[in-house]
Each structure stands twice: as structure tokens, then as C-alpha cells.
Amino acid sequence: MLNSPAVAALMPTSNDFDRHTPDHVAPLVAYLASNLYRFTGRVFAIEGPDVAIYGPAAVVDEWKTETQWTLSELARALSDASNQISSRGFFPGGPVQHNVPSGRTLKSLGAVCD
């Protein structure tokens, strides 16, 4: 397991139990494999006492053309599209609002592409 002090600082601590042990995931795995499971196309997250269901991906923008797209037409159409989305991610202690990808990731990608 990767041991990062920055990541470890984000993790809540508790004297009651270790929220990262496999026995916390086992009930969800058993549920997913049982005849009690009633969902389809869903993504679950579990971490200690916290369980979450992610929502489905959704179309946020769309463009249409009467003919087949060319590279330059597609680049022009997508030039105003945002390269980040606001998202609620599941982290220890519950959902957190953030941008995907982060500004730091976009800067790194920009440096590689330049």
C-alpha cells in the first residue's frame, strides 16, 4: 500500500475501528452478489461506515453537423467547451465537491502538450 503523508492526513481516524480493512467492504460485496441486489448500471463506493452510489454519466454539451465532422470543424466546435466539470466525489467522511480534472492536472497536461 502506498504510504503518503498527504493522503494519510485526509483520512479520518477513529479509535473504534479501522475503516480501511477488507471486512468493511465484504458486506457490500455480499450484497452485490446476492439476490437482494436490485440495481443495474450503478457504481458503488464504500469506505468504513460510508456508502455511496454514483449517478449515471450525463450529456452536458452537444454539437450537431449535417455532414461528417472534419478535424478542424470538430476542433472549432469544441474550442469553447469547458475542460473541467464540477463533481461530487466520494472521499472519507462523505461526498466532496471538486473539479475534474483538477487545475493542477490541467497545468501538467499543458506543459506536456506545449
GROMACS elastic network, one bead per residue, 0.5 to 0.9 nm:
[ bonds ]
;  ai    aj funct       b0    kb
    3     6     6  0.89294   500
    3     7     6  0.77807   500
    3     8     6  0.73694   500
    4     7     6  0.52564   500
    4     8     6  0.60123   500
    4     9     6  0.85612   500
    5     9     6  0.60493   500
    5    10     6  0.88227   500
    6     9     6  0.52452   500
    6    10     6  0.68252   500
    7    10     6  0.52850   500
    7    11     6  0.68084   500
    8    11     6  0.52788   500
    8    12     6  0.83956   500
    9    12     6  0.77175   500
   10    91     6  0.87579   500
   10    92     6  0.76538   500
   11    91     6  0.85180   500
   11    92     6  0.60464   500
   11    93     6  0.82179   500
   12    19     6  0.87460   500
   12    92     6  0.65890   500
   12    93     6  0.70183   500
   13    16     6  0.89790   500
   13    17     6  0.86849   500
   13    18     6  0.79130   500
   13    19     6  0.82461   500
   14    17     6  0.61618   500
   14    18     6  0.70778   500
   14    19     6  0.81065   500
   15    18     6  0.78227   500
   17    20     6  0.88279   500
   17    21     6  0.88083   500
   17    48     6  0.83905   500
   18    21     6  0.60062   500
   18    24     6  0.87417   500
   18    48     6  0.74267   500
   19    22     6  0.86648   500
   19    23     6  0.89191   500
   19    24     6  0.67222   500
   19    47     6  0.62544   500
   19    49     6  0.71278   500
   19    92     6  0.89865   500
   20    23     6  0.84487   500
   20    24     6  0.71365   500
   20    25     6  0.85584   500
   20    47     6  0.66065   500
   20    48     6  0.62021   500
   21    24     6  0.59423   500
   21    25     6  0.76203   500
   21    47     6  0.89725   500
   21    48     6  0.79353   500
   22    25     6  0.52655   500
   22    26     6  0.63008   500
   23    26     6  0.50778   500
   23    27     6  0.74697   500
   24    27     6  0.67330   500
   24    28     6  0.80527   500
   24    46     6  0.78060   500
   24    47     6  0.70751   500
   24    48     6  0.56193   500
   24    49     6  0.76281   500
   25    28     6  0.55705   500
   25    29     6  0.63814   500
   25    30     6  0.87959   500
   25    46     6  0.64672   500
   25    47     6  0.72723   500
   25    48     6  0.77560   500
   26    29     6  0.50578   500
   26    30     6  0.60778   500
   26    31     6  0.85276   500
   27    30     6  0.50665   500
   27    31     6  0.60835   500
   27    32     6  0.86221   500
   28    32     6  0.60870   500
   28    33     6  0.85846   500
   28    44     6  0.86648   500
   28    46     6  0.76317   500
   28    51     6  0.87998   500
   29    32     6  0.51203   500
   29    33     6  0.62773   500
   29    34     6  0.86509   500
   30    33     6  0.51650   500
   30    34     6  0.60954   500
   31    34     6  0.50932   500
   31    35     6  0.78833   500
   31    36     6  0.65256   500
   31    37     6  0.60291   500
   32    35     6  0.81548   500
   32    36     6  0.77811   500
   32    37     6  0.54404   500
   32    38     6  0.87010   500
   32    39     6  0.89034   500
   33    36     6  0.82608   500
   33    37     6  0.70907   500
   34    37     6  0.58300   500
   35    38     6  0.77489   500
   37    40     6  0.88243   500
   39    42     6  0.65866   500
   40    43     6  0.89947   500
   41    56     6  0.77343   500
   42    53     6  0.68217   500
   42    54     6  0.66335   500
   42    55     6  0.70064   500
   42    56     6  0.70843   500
   43    52     6  0.84498   500
   43    53     6  0.57874   500
   43    54     6  0.53021   500
   43    55     6  0.74993   500
   43    56     6  0.83262   500
   44    51     6  0.72821   500
   44    52     6  0.57434   500
   44    54     6  0.61932   500
   45    50     6  0.80175   500
   45    51     6  0.56607   500
   45    52     6  0.50938   500
   45    53     6  0.63304   500
   45    54     6  0.76550   500
   45    90     6  0.70971   500
   46    49     6  0.74991   500
   46    50     6  0.56659   500
   46    52     6  0.64405   500
   46    53     6  0.89300   500
   46    90     6  0.86964   500
   47    50     6  0.53354   500
   47    51     6  0.66190   500
   47    90     6  0.89830   500
   47    91     6  0.80305   500
   47    92     6  0.65343   500
   47    93     6  0.85248   500
   48    51     6  0.80167   500
   48    92     6  0.79747   500
   48    93     6  0.89068   500
   49    93     6  0.85123   500
   50    90     6  0.89731   500
   50    91     6  0.89293   500
   50    92     6  0.74337   500
   50    93     6  0.68323   500
   50    94     6  0.65167   500
   51    90     6  0.88188   500
   51    94     6  0.82781   500
   52    90     6  0.71510   500
   52    94     6  0.81242   500
   52    95     6  0.82696   500
   54    57     6  0.89829   500
   54    88     6  0.89504   500
   54    89     6  0.85984   500
   54    90     6  0.85482   500
   55    58     6  0.88191   500
   59    62     6  0.72555   500
   61    81     6  0.77547   500
   63    74     6  0.89637   500
   63    77     6  0.71474   500
   63    78     6  0.83544   500
   64    67     6  0.88925   500
   65    68     6  0.70087   500
   65    69     6  0.69148   500
   66    69     6  0.86763   500
   69    72     6  0.82892   500
   69    73     6  0.62607   500
   69    74     6  0.60598   500
   70    73     6  0.52045   500
   70    74     6  0.60653   500
   70    75     6  0.84931   500
   71    74     6  0.52215   500
   71    75     6  0.60831   500
   71    76     6  0.85913   500
   72    75     6  0.50567   500
   72    76     6  0.60972   500
   72    77     6  0.85820   500
   73    76     6  0.51114   500
   73    77     6  0.61163   500
   73    78     6  0.86009   500
   74    77     6  0.50629   500
   74    78     6  0.60821   500
   74    79     6  0.83928   500
   75    78     6  0.52486   500
   75    79     6  0.58730   500
   76    79     6  0.51838   500
   76    80     6  0.79550   500
   77    80     6  0.70685   500
   77    81     6  0.80507   500
   78    81     6  0.52371   500
   78    82     6  0.86210   500
   79    82     6  0.83359   500
   80    83     6  0.89515   500
   81    84     6  0.88901   500
   82    85     6  0.72539   500
   83   100     6  0.84109   500
   83   101     6  0.78153   500
   83   106     6  0.83571   500
   84    99     6  0.61060   500
   84   100     6  0.53213   500
   84   101     6  0.57622   500
   84   102     6  0.74860   500
   84   103     6  0.83366   500
   84   106     6  0.87689   500
   85    98     6  0.84044   500
   85    99     6  0.55333   500
   85   100     6  0.53478   500
   85   101     6  0.74061   500
   86    97     6  0.70400   500
   86    98     6  0.58047   500
   86   100     6  0.63697   500
   87    96     6  0.81164   500
   87    97     6  0.57040   500
   87    98     6  0.54740   500
   87    99     6  0.58896   500
   87   100     6  0.66392   500
   88    95     6  0.57926   500
   88    96     6  0.52640   500
   88    98     6  0.62600   500
   88    99     6  0.84836   500
   89    94     6  0.83489   500
   89    95     6  0.53325   500
   89    96     6  0.52504   500
   89    97     6  0.63366   500
   89    98     6  0.70605   500
   90    93     6  0.82362   500
   90    94     6  0.57584   500
   90    96     6  0.62584   500
   90    97     6  0.89421   500
   91    94     6  0.54912   500
   91    95     6  0.58255   500
   91    96     6  0.65994   500
   92    95     6  0.79507   500
   93    96     6  0.88174   500
   98   101     6  0.87665   500
   98   102     6  0.77741   500
   99   102     6  0.53884   500
   99   103     6  0.77565   500
  100   103     6  0.82308   500
  100   105     6  0.89036   500
  101   104     6  0.81143   500
  101   105     6  0.61273   500
  101   106     6  0.67319   500
  102   105     6  0.52441   500
  102   106     6  0.64482   500
  102   107     6  0.88078   500
  103   106     6  0.50663   500
  103   107     6  0.62203   500
  103   108     6  0.86657   500
  104   107     6  0.51730   500
  104   108     6  0.62817   500
  104   109     6  0.86951   500
  105   108     6  0.50981   500
  105   109     6  0.61704   500
  105   110     6  0.85399   500
  106   109     6  0.50760   500
  106   110     6  0.60655   500
  106   111     6  0.86480   500
  107   111     6  0.62445   500
  107   112     6  0.87810   500
  108   111     6  0.51588   500
  108   112     6  0.64352   500
  108   113     6  0.87504   500
  109   112     6  0.51433   500
  109   113     6  0.61383   500
  109   114     6  0.85967   500
  110   113     6  0.51082   500
  110   114     6  0.60180   500
  111   114     6  0.53839   500
